[in-house]
Amino acid sequence: MNPATDQDLMSKARFDVNTFLELTDKYFTEIYSYIFNRLAISSSALELTESVFKQTAELLTAKSPIKDSSFLILLLRLANQEIVKYLESHELDDKELARFECNETQQFIIVLLQTLDAEMQNMISLKFYTSLSNAEIAEVLHFNATKLKQLMDQALSAYKKAHLKFDPDNKQFDFI
């Protein structure tokens, strides 16, 4: 007998809480890690992860069909939405930086990502913090493969430019 696919489990989870818990167990660590890598604050990452799974449960019990090809795609799409909302409502100041629970390199990457728009942050994060293929990243972001390649090139170029403008002595970006 073949193991159940995520699509099968998603369909079953609409009516069976144990199946939903099985999917939650399967992906909780990956979603939490993804969010933590974006925020570097464990309490906030945990809150957002819980919110993602709550929203997912609500979507699964709704009557409308879920168009995502896998449970992970759905979770990451919701996680990105939560991260964007969080970052829009939290100023990245010294007080927030003091809450970071990571090393200086990770802090630098988070601060550097913040210099990009939300779409570029999501693309780069999905590329480097998940095991998704480009096709799956395109699905999470609702792009076609051609658009993803074009935007990914732009995002990586913007990331590189921001990196080059960083003044390590002052730990600030030199945007002239």
PADRENVO-688158 format. One record per atom (N, C-alpha, C): atom name; x, y, z; residue number from 1. Coordinates in pm, whole numbers, padded with zeros to 5 digits, always signed. Each point is the difference from the previous one (the first is absolute). Example, Ala and Ser with C-alpha at 12.3 -4.5 7.8 and 13.67 -1.06 7.14 Angstrom:
+------+--------+--------+--------+------+
: name :      x :      y :      z : resi :
+------+--------+--------+--------+------+
:    N : +01319 : -00569 : +00780 :    1 :
:   CA : -00089 : +00119 : +00000 :    1 :
:    C : +00090 : +00120 : +00000 :    1 :
:    N : -00035 : +00105 : -00072 :    2 :
:   CA : +00082 : +00119 : +00006 :    2 :
:    C : -00077 : +00109 : +00073 :    2 :
+------+--------+--------+--------+------+
//
This chain:
+------+--------+--------+--------+------+
: name :      x :      y :      z : resi :
+------+--------+--------+--------+------+
:    N : +00085 : -00119 : +00000 :    1 :
:   CA : -00085 : +00119 : +00000 :    1 :
:    C : +00089 : +00125 : +00000 :    1 :
:    N : -00032 : +00096 : -00085 :    2 :
:   CA : +00075 : +00124 : -00009 :    2 :
:    C : -00032 : +00092 : +00118 :    2 :
:    N : +00103 : +00071 : +00051 :    3 :
:   CA : -00029 : +00096 : +00106 :    3 :
:    C : -00086 : +00114 : -00055 :    3 :
:    N : -00080 : +00056 : +00088 :    4 :
:   CA : -00090 : +00109 : -00040 :    4 :
:    C : +00081 : +00124 : -00036 :    4 :
:    N : -00041 : +00067 : -00107 :    5 :
:   CA : +00064 : +00124 : -00039 :    5 :
:    C : -00055 : +00115 : +00084 :    5 :
:    N : +00068 : +00114 : -00005 :    6 :
:   CA : -00051 : +00117 : +00071 :    6 :
:    C : -00139 : +00037 : -00048 :    6 :
:    N : -00024 : -00011 : -00130 :    7 :
:   CA : -00132 : +00033 : -00054 :    7 :
:    C : -00106 : -00091 : +00062 :    7 :
:    N : +00031 : -00129 : +00009 :    8 :
:   CA : -00094 : -00095 : +00061 :    8 :
:    C : -00024 : +00037 : +00147 :    8 :
:    N : +00110 : +00031 : +00069 :    9 :
:   CA : -00012 : +00034 : +00142 :    9 :
:    C : -00074 : +00133 : +00019 :    9 :
:    N : +00023 : +00096 : -00091 :   10 :
:   CA : -00072 : +00128 : +00010 :   10 :
:    C : -00151 : -00024 : -00015 :   10 :
:    N : -00038 : -00084 : -00094 :   11 :
:   CA : -00142 : -00030 : -00020 :   11 :
:    C : -00059 : -00068 : +00124 :   11 :
:    N : +00075 : -00095 : +00053 :   12 :
:   CA : -00047 : -00072 : +00119 :   12 :
:    C : -00003 : +00090 : +00123 :   12 :
:    N : +00097 : +00094 : +00009 :   13 :
:   CA : +00009 : +00088 : +00117 :   13 :
:    C : -00119 : +00095 : +00011 :   13 :
:    N : -00072 : +00021 : -00109 :   14 :
:   CA : -00120 : +00084 : +00005 :   14 :
:    C : -00103 : -00056 : +00098 :   14 :
:    N : +00002 : -00133 : +00018 :   15 :
:   CA : -00101 : -00066 : +00083 :   15 :
:    C : +00057 : -00076 : +00119 :   15 :
:    N : +00134 : -00007 : +00006 :   16 :
:   CA : +00063 : -00083 : +00103 :   16 :
:    C : +00111 : +00077 : +00070 :   16 :
:    N : -00021 : +00034 : +00126 :   17 :
:   CA : +00097 : +00079 : +00075 :   17 :
:    C : +00132 : -00075 : +00016 :   17 :
:    N : -00004 : -00130 : +00011 :   18 :
:   CA : +00124 : -00077 : +00015 :   18 :
:    C : +00087 : +00009 : -00124 :   18 :
:    N : -00060 : +00006 : -00116 :   19 :
:   CA : +00076 : +00017 : -00123 :   19 :
:    C : +00063 : +00139 : -00004 :   19 :
:    N : -00076 : +00100 : +00043 :   20 :
:   CA : +00056 : +00135 : +00006 :   20 :
:    C : +00119 : +00004 : +00096 :   20 :
:    N : -00013 : -00067 : +00114 :   21 :
:   CA : +00111 : -00005 : +00096 :   21 :
:    C : +00121 : -00073 : -00058 :   21 :
:    N : -00025 : -00101 : -00080 :   22 :
:   CA : +00109 : -00072 : -00067 :   22 :
:    C : +00076 : +00095 : -00094 :   22 :
:    N : -00074 : +00080 : -00077 :   23 :
:   CA : +00062 : +00098 : -00090 :   23 :
:    C : +00073 : +00108 : +00080 :   23 :
:    N : -00060 : +00042 : +00110 :   24 :
:   CA : +00064 : +00101 : +00086 :   24 :
:    C : +00132 : -00054 : +00053 :   24 :
:    N : -00001 : -00122 : +00051 :   25 :
:   CA : +00124 : -00061 : +00050 :   25 :
:    C : +00105 : -00009 : -00110 :   25 :
:    N : -00042 : -00030 : -00120 :   26 :
:   CA : +00093 : -00018 : -00111 :   26 :
:    C : +00069 : +00132 : -00037 :   26 :
:    N : -00071 : +00112 : +00009 :   27 :
:   CA : +00053 : +00126 : -00052 :   27 :
:    C : +00026 : +00109 : +00103 :   27 :
:    N : -00036 : -00022 : +00125 :   28 :
:   CA : +00014 : +00106 : +00100 :   28 :
:    C : +00143 : +00052 : +00010 :   28 :
:    N : +00095 : -00089 : +00012 :   29 :
:   CA : +00140 : +00040 : +00017 :   29 :
:    C : +00050 : +00078 : -00121 :   29 :
:    N : -00036 : -00044 : -00119 :   30 :
:   CA : +00045 : +00070 : -00121 :   30 :
:    C : -00059 : +00141 : -00009 :   30 :
:    N : -00126 : +00015 : +00033 :   31 :
:   CA : -00063 : +00133 : -00005 :   31 :
:    C : +00055 : +00088 : +00111 :   31 :
:    N : +00013 : -00054 : +00119 :   32 :
:   CA : +00058 : +00079 : +00110 :   32 :
:    C : +00142 : +00046 : -00037 :   32 :
:    N : +00081 : -00091 : -00051 :   33 :
:   CA : +00139 : +00034 : -00036 :   33 :
:    C : +00003 : +00108 : -00108 :   33 :
:    N : -00088 : -00012 : -00098 :   34 :
:   CA : -00006 : +00100 : -00107 :   34 :
:    C : -00033 : +00138 : +00058 :   34 :
:    N : -00101 : +00005 : +00085 :   35 :
:   CA : -00040 : +00128 : +00059 :   35 :
:    C : +00109 : +00052 : +00093 :   35 :
:    N : +00059 : -00088 : +00080 :   36 :
:   CA : +00107 : +00044 : +00090 :   36 :
:    C : +00118 : +00057 : -00078 :   36 :
:    N : +00035 : -00064 : -00110 :   37 :
:   CA : +00111 : +00051 : -00082 :   37 :
:    C : -00031 : +00138 : -00057 :   37 :
:    N : -00127 : +00032 : -00017 :   38 :
:   CA : -00037 : +00132 : -00049 :   38 :
:    C : -00005 : +00104 : +00111 :   38 :
:    N : -00034 : -00042 : +00123 :   39 :
:   CA : -00022 : +00095 : +00110 :   39 :
:    C : +00107 : -00002 : +00108 :   39 :
:    N : +00057 : -00116 : +00026 :   40 :
:   CA : +00103 : -00019 : +00104 :   40 :
:    C : -00050 : +00028 : +00141 :   40 :
:    N : -00130 : -00011 : +00021 :   41 :
:   CA : -00059 : +00017 : +00133 :   41 :
:    C : -00092 : -00121 : +00022 :   41 :
:    N : +00042 : -00090 : +00089 :   42 :
:   CA : -00071 : -00127 : +00013 :   42 :
:    C : -00145 : +00016 : +00042 :   42 :
:    N : -00028 : +00091 : +00093 :   43 :
:   CA : -00139 : +00016 : +00044 :   43 :
:    C : -00089 : +00050 : -00114 :   43 :
:    N : +00051 : +00091 : -00080 :   44 :
:   CA : -00077 : +00050 : -00114 :   44 :
:    C : -00015 : -00108 : -00107 :   44 :
:    N : +00106 : -00074 : -00023 :   45 :
:   CA : -00005 : -00109 : -00098 :   45 :
:    C : -00103 : -00104 : +00042 :   45 :
:    N : -00005 : -00031 : +00128 :   46 :
:   CA : -00097 : -00098 : +00050 :   46 :
:    C : -00143 : +00052 : -00017 :   46 :
:    N : -00022 : +00127 : +00034 :   47 :
:   CA : -00134 : +00059 : -00015 :   47 :
:    C : -00044 : -00004 : -00146 :   47 :
:    N : +00089 : +00037 : -00090 :   48 :
:   CA : -00036 : +00001 : -00142 :   48 :
:    C : -00022 : -00141 : -00053 :   48 :
:    N : +00080 : -00095 : +00047 :   49 :
:   CA : -00017 : -00139 : -00042 :   49 :
:    C : -00137 : -00052 : +00044 :   49 :
:    N : -00037 : +00031 : +00124 :   50 :
:   CA : -00133 : -00040 : +00049 :   50 :
:    C : -00110 : +00063 : -00082 :   50 :
:    N : +00018 : +00127 : -00036 :   51 :
:   CA : -00099 : +00069 : -00082 :   51 :
:    C : -00012 : -00065 : -00138 :   51 :
:    N : +00111 : -00039 : -00058 :   52 :
:   CA : -00001 : -00066 : -00131 :   52 :
:    C : -00081 : -00129 : +00007 :   52 :
:    N : +00024 : -00081 : +00103 :   53 :
:   CA : -00072 : -00127 : +00009 :   53 :
:    C : -00149 : +00022 : +00034 :   53 :
:    N : -00030 : +00103 : +00076 :   54 :
:   CA : -00141 : +00033 : +00028 :   54 :
:    C : -00071 : +00040 : -00129 :   54 :
:    N : +00065 : +00087 : -00078 :   55 :
:   CA : -00059 : +00041 : -00128 :   55 :
:    C : -00018 : -00119 : -00093 :   55 :
:    N : +00098 : -00090 : +00002 :   56 :
:   CA : -00006 : -00118 : -00085 :   56 :
:    C : -00119 : -00087 : +00039 :   56 :
:    N : -00022 : -00019 : +00129 :   57 :
:   CA : -00114 : -00078 : +00047 :   57 :
:    C : -00130 : +00065 : -00046 :   57 :
:    N : -00007 : +00133 : +00009 :   58 :
:   CA : -00120 : +00071 : -00044 :   58 :
:    C : -00022 : -00018 : -00150 :   58 :
:    N : +00108 : +00006 : -00079 :   59 :
:   CA : -00013 : -00020 : -00144 :   59 :
:    C : -00045 : -00142 : -00034 :   59 :
:    N : +00055 : -00097 : +00072 :   60 :
:   CA : -00036 : -00139 : -00028 :   60 :
:    C : -00145 : -00030 : +00032 :   60 :
:    N : -00054 : +00066 : +00100 :   61 :
:   CA : -00139 : -00026 : +00036 :   61 :
:    C : -00099 : +00086 : -00078 :   61 :
:    N : +00051 : +00096 : -00075 :   62 :
:   CA : -00088 : +00082 : -00085 :   62 :
:    C : -00045 : -00082 : -00120 :   62 :
:    N : -00106 : +00044 : -00061 :   63 :
:   CA : -00055 : -00074 : -00114 :   63 :
:    C : +00078 : +00021 : -00129 :   63 :
:    N : +00072 : +00112 : -00010 :   64 :
:   CA : +00070 : +00029 : -00126 :   64 :
:    C : +00121 : -00092 : -00017 :   64 :
:    N : +00029 : -00037 : -00125 :   65 :
:   CA : +00114 : -00089 : -00025 :   65 :
:    C : +00133 : +00073 : +00021 :   65 :
:    N : +00101 : -00075 : +00040 :   66 :
:   CA : +00135 : +00053 : +00017 :   66 :
:    C : +00076 : -00030 : -00128 :   66 :
:    N : +00057 : +00105 : -00058 :   67 :
:   CA : +00064 : -00014 : -00130 :   67 :
:    C : +00148 : -00036 : +00009 :   67 :
:    N : +00059 : +00010 : +00120 :   68 :
:   CA : +00142 : -00031 : +00014 :   68 :
:    C : +00023 : -00149 : -00025 :   68 :
:    N : +00114 : -00032 : -00064 :   69 :
:   CA : +00026 : -00138 : -00038 :   69 :
:    C : +00046 : -00086 : +00118 :   69 :
:    N : +00048 : +00064 : +00106 :   70 :
:   CA : +00043 : -00078 : +00116 :   70 :
:    C : -00028 : +00079 : +00128 :   70 :
:    N : +00000 : -00072 : +00108 :   71 :
:   CA : -00022 : +00061 : +00130 :   71 :
:    C : +00113 : +00098 : +00033 :   71 :
:    N : +00122 : -00036 : -00036 :   72 :
:   CA : +00115 : +00087 : +00027 :   72 :
:    C : -00013 : +00132 : -00077 :   72 :
:    N : -00044 : -00005 : -00124 :   73 :
:   CA : -00020 : +00122 : -00080 :   73 :
:    C : -00102 : +00089 : +00069 :   73 :
:    N : -00110 : -00057 : +00043 :   74 :
:   CA : -00103 : +00076 : +00071 :   74 :
:    C : +00058 : +00063 : +00127 :   74 :
:    N : +00071 : -00078 : +00078 :   75 :
:   CA : +00057 : +00051 : +00125 :   75 :
:    C : +00099 : +00114 : -00025 :   75 :
:    N : +00087 : -00015 : -00098 :   76 :
:   CA : +00098 : +00104 : -00028 :   76 :
:    C : -00065 : +00126 : -00055 :   76 :
:    N : -00104 : -00015 : -00079 :   77 :
:   CA : -00072 : +00118 : -00050 :   77 :
:    C : -00060 : +00077 : +00118 :   77 :
:    N : -00062 : -00071 : +00092 :   78 :
:   CA : -00057 : +00065 : +00119 :   78 :
:    C : +00110 : +00056 : +00090 :   78 :
:    N : +00111 : -00072 : +00013 :   79 :
:   CA : +00112 : +00048 : +00082 :   79 :
:    C : +00055 : +00131 : -00056 :   79 :
:    N : +00014 : +00009 : -00130 :   80 :
:   CA : +00049 : +00125 : -00061 :   80 :
:    C : -00095 : +00115 : +00028 :   80 :
:    N : -00129 : -00026 : -00007 :   81 :
:   CA : -00098 : +00106 : +00030 :   81 :
:    C : +00014 : +00046 : +00145 :   81 :
:    N : +00018 : -00093 : +00091 :   82 :
:   CA : +00015 : +00033 : +00142 :   82 :
:    C : +00130 : +00078 : +00025 :   82 :
:    N : +00107 : -00041 : -00065 :   83 :
:   CA : +00129 : +00067 : +00016 :   83 :
:    C : -00009 : +00144 : -00049 :   83 :
:    N : -00061 : +00020 : -00115 :   84 :
:   CA : -00013 : +00136 : -00055 :   84 :
:    C : -00081 : +00087 : +00096 :   84 :
:    N : -00111 : -00052 : +00051 :   85 :
:   CA : -00080 : +00078 : +00097 :   85 :
:    C : +00082 : +00034 : +00124 :   85 :
:    N : +00074 : -00097 : +00050 :   86 :
:   CA : +00082 : +00021 : +00120 :   86 :
:    C : +00105 : +00109 : -00026 :   86 :
:    N : +00071 : -00013 : -00110 :   87 :
:   CA : +00107 : +00095 : -00029 :   87 :
:    C : -00054 : +00141 : -00027 :   87 :
:    N : -00117 : +00009 : -00057 :   88 :
:   CA : -00061 : +00131 : -00023 :   88 :
:    C : -00040 : +00067 : +00132 :   88 :
:    N : -00030 : -00079 : +00101 :   89 :
:   CA : -00046 : +00055 : +00127 :   89 :
:    C : +00111 : +00013 : +00106 :   89 :
:    N : +00121 : -00044 : -00032 :   90 :
:   CA : +00112 : +00008 : +00093 :   90 :
:    C : +00117 : +00073 : -00064 :   90 :
:    N : +00034 : +00113 : +00054 :   91 :
:   CA : +00114 : +00078 : -00049 :   91 :
:    C : +00129 : -00072 : +00039 :   91 :
:    N : +00090 : -00015 : -00095 :   92 :
:   CA : +00126 : -00067 : +00027 :   92 :
:    C : +00098 : +00101 : +00060 :   92 :
:    N : -00017 : +00025 : +00130 :   93 :
:   CA : +00085 : +00096 : +00070 :   93 :
:    C : +00090 : -00074 : +00098 :   93 :
:    N : +00077 : +00075 : +00078 :   94 :
:   CA : +00094 : -00063 : +00094 :   94 :
:    C : -00072 : -00089 : +00101 :   94 :
:    N : -00119 : +00041 : +00043 :   95 :
:   CA : -00077 : -00079 : +00096 :   95 :
:    C : -00038 : -00135 : -00061 :   95 :
:    N : -00045 : +00003 : -00124 :   96 :
:   CA : -00037 : -00124 : -00068 :   96 :
:    C : +00124 : -00085 : -00027 :   96 :
:    N : +00109 : +00063 : -00043 :   97 :
:   CA : +00124 : -00075 : -00025 :   97 :
:    C : +00051 : -00067 : +00127 :   97 :
:    N : -00022 : +00061 : +00115 :   98 :
:   CA : +00044 : -00058 : +00127 :   98 :
:    C : -00075 : -00130 : +00031 :   98 :
:    N : -00118 : -00017 : -00057 :   99 :
:   CA : -00079 : -00120 : +00022 :   99 :
:    C : +00046 : -00117 : -00087 :   99 :
:    N : +00085 : +00028 : -00099 :  100 :
:   CA : +00045 : -00105 : -00091 :  100 :
:    C : +00071 : -00110 : +00077 :  100 :
:    N : -00030 : -00123 : -00037 :  101 :
:   CA : +00060 : -00117 : +00062 :  101 :
:    C : +00084 : -00073 : -00104 :  101 :
:    N : +00100 : +00071 : -00052 :  102 :
:   CA : +00084 : -00060 : -00102 :  102 :
:    C : +00136 : +00069 : +00000 :  102 :
:    N : +00090 : -00053 : -00078 :  103 :
:   CA : +00134 : +00058 : -00004 :  103 :
:    C : +00002 : +00124 : -00091 :  103 :
:    N : +00112 : +00068 : -00004 :  104 :
:   CA : +00011 : +00124 : -00077 :  104 :
:    C : -00022 : -00021 : -00149 :  104 :
:    N : +00045 : -00112 : -00052 :  105 :
:   CA : -00020 : -00026 : -00142 :  105 :
:    C : -00148 : -00012 : -00032 :  105 :
:    N : -00074 : -00074 : +00083 :  106 :
:   CA : -00143 : -00013 : -00021 :  106 :
:    C : -00070 : +00135 : +00015 :  106 :
:    N : +00043 : +00079 : +00098 :  107 :
:   CA : -00058 : +00134 : +00017 :  107 :
:    C : +00024 : +00083 : -00126 :  107 :
:    N : +00120 : -00008 : -00052 :  108 :
:   CA : +00035 : +00075 : -00120 :  108 :
:    C : -00091 : -00040 : -00117 :  108 :
:    N : -00022 : -00130 : -00017 :  109 :
:   CA : -00085 : -00048 : -00110 :  109 :
:    C : -00143 : +00051 : +00018 :  109 :
:    N : -00051 : -00003 : +00123 :  110 :
:   CA : -00137 : +00048 : +00025 :  110 :
:    C : -00010 : +00149 : -00028 :  110 :
:    N : +00096 : +00076 : +00049 :  111 :
:   CA : -00001 : +00145 : -00024 :  111 :
:    C : +00014 : +00028 : -00150 :  111 :
:    N : +00086 : -00073 : -00066 :  112 :
:   CA : +00019 : +00017 : -00143 :  112 :
:    C : -00129 : -00031 : -00077 :  112 :
:    N : -00066 : -00107 : +00036 :  113 :
:   CA : -00127 : -00033 : -00066 :  113 :
:    C : -00102 : +00112 : +00017 :  113 :
:    N : +00003 : +00064 : +00118 :  114 :
:   CA : -00096 : +00107 : +00028 :  114 :
:    C : +00015 : +00118 : -00095 :  114 :
:    N : +00114 : +00014 : -00066 :  115 :
:   CA : +00019 : +00111 : -00092 :  115 :
:    C : -00072 : -00025 : -00133 :  115 :
:    N : -00046 : -00122 : -00022 :  116 :
:   CA : -00070 : -00036 : -00123 :  116 :
:    C : -00150 : +00004 : +00021 :  116 :
:    N : -00075 : +00007 : -00109 :  117 :
:   CA : -00146 : -00002 : +00016 :  117 :
:    C : -00044 : -00141 : +00040 :  117 :
:    N : -00123 : -00012 : +00047 :  118 :
:   CA : -00051 : -00126 : +00055 :  118 :
:    C : +00006 : -00114 : -00101 :  118 :
:    N : -00032 : +00028 : -00126 :  119 :
:   CA : +00002 : -00104 : -00102 :  119 :
:    C : +00141 : -00057 : -00018 :  119 :
:    N : +00099 : +00089 : -00003 :  120 :
:   CA : +00139 : -00046 : -00015 :  120 :
:    C : +00046 : -00076 : +00124 :  120 :
:    N : -00040 : +00047 : +00119 :  121 :
:   CA : +00034 : -00072 : +00123 :  121 :
:    C : -00054 : -00142 : -00004 :  121 :
:    N : -00125 : -00014 : -00042 :  122 :
:   CA : -00063 : -00131 : -00005 :  122 :
:    C : +00070 : -00092 : -00099 :  122 :
:    N : +00033 : +00052 : -00118 :  123 :
:   CA : +00067 : -00083 : -00101 :  123 :
:    C : +00135 : -00051 : +00051 :  123 :
:    N : +00081 : +00091 : +00051 :  124 :
:   CA : +00133 : -00038 : +00047 :  124 :
:    C : -00011 : -00097 : +00118 :  124 :
:    N : -00090 : +00027 : +00092 :  125 :
:   CA : -00016 : -00088 : +00116 :  125 :
:    C : -00046 : -00139 : -00041 :  125 :
:    N : -00096 : -00007 : -00090 :  126 :
:   CA : -00046 : -00131 : -00046 :  126 :
:    C : +00112 : -00075 : -00072 :  126 :
:    N : +00081 : +00073 : -00073 :  127 :
:   CA : +00110 : -00063 : -00074 :  127 :
:    C : +00105 : -00059 : +00096 :  127 :
:    N : +00032 : +00073 : +00106 :  128 :
:   CA : +00113 : -00042 : +00084 :  128 :
:    C : -00040 : -00063 : +00134 :  128 :
:    N : -00124 : +00018 : +00043 :  129 :
:   CA : -00041 : -00056 : +00129 :  129 :
:    C : -00092 : -00121 : -00013 :  129 :
:    N : -00032 : -00041 : -00121 :  130 :
:   CA : -00085 : -00118 : -00018 :  130 :
:    C : +00066 : -00093 : -00102 :  130 :
:    N : -00059 : -00115 : -00015 :  131 :
:   CA : +00050 : -00097 : -00099 :  131 :
:    C : -00085 : +00002 : -00126 :  131 :
:    N : -00075 : +00107 : -00022 :  132 :
:   CA : -00089 : +00008 : -00114 :  132 :
:    C : +00075 : +00018 : -00131 :  132 :
:    N : -00056 : -00057 : -00104 :  133 :
:   CA : +00052 : +00022 : -00136 :  133 :
:    C : -00049 : +00138 : -00047 :  133 :
:    N : +00056 : +00048 : -00109 :  134 :
:   CA : -00046 : +00128 : -00055 :  134 :
:    C : -00148 : -00008 : -00038 :  134 :
:    N : -00043 : -00113 : -00052 :  135 :
:   CA : -00142 : -00015 : -00037 :  135 :
:    C : -00089 : +00011 : +00124 :  135 :
:    N : +00043 : -00059 : +00111 :  136 :
:   CA : -00079 : +00009 : +00124 :  136 :
:    C : +00002 : +00141 : +00057 :  136 :
:    N : +00114 : +00067 : -00008 :  137 :
:   CA : +00007 : +00140 : +00045 :  137 :
:    C : -00096 : +00085 : -00082 :  137 :
:    N : -00001 : -00023 : -00131 :  138 :
:   CA : -00092 : +00073 : -00087 :  138 :
:    C : -00145 : -00023 : +00043 :  138 :
:    N : -00031 : -00123 : +00038 :  139 :
:   CA : -00137 : -00030 : +00044 :  139 :
:    C : -00034 : +00071 : +00131 :  139 :
:    N : +00093 : +00000 : +00095 :  140 :
:   CA : -00023 : +00069 : +00127 :  140 :
:    C : -00031 : +00147 : -00025 :  140 :
:    N : +00074 : +00060 : -00091 :  141 :
:   CA : -00011 : +00144 : -00026 :  141 :
:    C : -00101 : +00034 : -00110 :  141 :
:    N : -00062 : -00103 : -00057 :  142 :
:   CA : -00099 : +00018 : -00108 :  142 :
:    C : +00061 : +00066 : -00123 :  142 :
:    N : +00119 : -00048 : -00041 :  143 :
:   CA : +00067 : +00047 : -00120 :  143 :
:    C : +00014 : -00116 : -00097 :  143 :
:    N : +00019 : +00033 : -00127 :  144 :
:   CA : +00040 : -00105 : -00093 :  144 :
:    C : +00153 : -00010 : +00006 :  144 :
:    N : +00054 : -00106 : -00056 :  145 :
:   CA : +00145 : -00025 : +00010 :  145 :
:    C : +00083 : +00112 : -00062 :  145 :
:    N : -00047 : +00054 : -00112 :  146 :
:   CA : +00075 : +00107 : -00067 :  146 :
:    C : +00004 : +00125 : +00087 :  146 :
:    N : -00113 : +00036 : +00055 :  147 :
:   CA : -00006 : +00119 : +00086 :  147 :
:    C : +00087 : -00020 : +00124 :  147 :
:    N : -00004 : -00122 : +00058 :  148 :
:   CA : +00082 : -00027 : +00118 :  148 :
:    C : +00148 : +00018 : -00033 :  148 :
:    N : +00045 : -00055 : -00111 :  149 :
:   CA : +00142 : +00012 : -00036 :  149 :
:    C : +00039 : +00147 : -00015 :  149 :
:    N : -00083 : +00076 : -00068 :  150 :
:   CA : +00028 : +00143 : -00020 :  150 :
:    C : +00004 : +00074 : +00134 :  150 :
:    N : -00100 : -00023 : +00084 :  151 :
:   CA : -00005 : +00069 : +00128 :  151 :
:    C : +00107 : -00050 : +00097 :  151 :
:    N : +00033 : -00128 : -00007 :  152 :
:   CA : +00105 : -00054 : +00086 :  152 :
:    C : +00135 : +00063 : -00035 :  152 :
:    N : +00026 : +00015 : -00130 :  153 :
:   CA : +00123 : +00066 : -00042 :  153 :
:    C : +00006 : +00143 : +00053 :  153 :
:    N : -00112 : +00071 : -00008 :  154 :
:   CA : -00007 : +00137 : +00051 :  154 :
:    C : +00020 : +00003 : +00152 :  154 :
:    N : -00063 : -00095 : +00069 :  155 :
:   CA : +00010 : -00006 : +00146 :  155 :
:    C : +00143 : -00028 : +00044 :  155 :
:    N : +00064 : -00097 : -00064 :  156 :
:   CA : +00138 : -00032 : +00037 :  156 :
:    C : +00095 : +00114 : -00032 :  156 :
:    N : -00026 : +00070 : -00110 :  157 :
:   CA : +00081 : +00116 : -00035 :  157 :
:    C : -00018 : +00111 : +00104 :  157 :
:    N : -00124 : +00026 : +00041 :  158 :
:   CA : -00027 : +00102 : +00102 :  158 :
:    C : +00064 : -00039 : +00133 :  158 :
:    N : -00005 : -00128 : +00035 :  159 :
:   CA : +00062 : -00050 : +00123 :  159 :
:    C : +00151 : +00025 : -00004 :  159 :
:    N : +00061 : -00032 : -00113 :  160 :
:   CA : +00144 : +00019 : -00015 :  160 :
:    C : +00036 : +00149 : +00011 :  160 :
:    N : -00077 : +00086 : -00065 :  161 :
:   CA : +00025 : +00145 : +00007 :  161 :
:    C : -00013 : +00050 : +00143 :  161 :
:    N : -00102 : -00046 : +00072 :  162 :
:   CA : -00018 : +00041 : +00140 :  162 :
:    C : +00119 : -00047 : +00083 :  162 :
:    N : +00046 : -00122 : -00027 :  163 :
:   CA : +00115 : -00055 : +00073 :  163 :
:    C : +00123 : +00087 : -00021 :  163 :
:    N : +00020 : +00046 : -00122 :  164 :
:   CA : +00116 : +00083 : -00031 :  164 :
:    C : -00007 : +00138 : +00064 :  164 :
:    N : -00120 : +00044 : +00034 :  165 :
:   CA : -00017 : +00133 : +00060 :  165 :
:    C : +00007 : -00005 : +00153 :  165 :
:    N : +00020 : -00117 : +00057 :  166 :
:   CA : +00005 : -00014 : +00145 :  166 :
:    C : +00134 : +00050 : +00052 :  166 :
:    N : -00005 : +00084 : +00101 :  167 :
:   CA : +00120 : +00052 : +00066 :  167 :
:    C : +00020 : -00081 : +00128 :  167 :
:    N : +00092 : -00097 : +00001 :  168 :
:   CA : +00015 : -00086 : +00117 :  168 :
:    C : +00047 : +00074 : +00125 :  168 :
:    N : +00071 : +00110 : -00017 :  169 :
:   CA : +00047 : +00075 : +00117 :  169 :
:    C : -00116 : +00061 : +00078 :  169 :
:    N : -00097 : +00054 : -00072 :  170 :
:   CA : -00116 : +00063 : +00065 :  170 :
:    C : -00120 : -00092 : +00007 :  170 :
:    N : +00012 : -00118 : -00059 :  171 :
:   CA : -00110 : -00096 : -00009 :  171 :
:    C : -00125 : +00067 : -00056 :  171 :
:    N : +00020 : +00080 : -00106 :  172 :
:   CA : -00110 : +00067 : -00066 :  172 :
:    C : +00020 : -00009 : -00150 :  172 :
:    N : -00107 : +00023 : -00072 :  173 :
:   CA : +00007 : +00001 : -00144 :  173 :
:    C : +00026 : +00142 : -00048 :  173 :
:    N : +00087 : +00011 : -00096 :  174 :
:   CA : +00038 : +00131 : -00054 :  174 :
:    C : -00077 : +00024 : -00130 :  174 :
:    N : -00126 : +00043 : +00014 :  175 :
:   CA : -00082 : +00029 : -00117 :  175 :
:    C : +00012 : +00148 : -00031 :  175 :
:    N : +00072 : +00029 : -00107 :  176 :
:   CA : +00024 : +00139 : -00040 :  176 :
:    C : -00103 : +00042 : -00102 :  176 :
+------+--------+--------+--------+------+
//
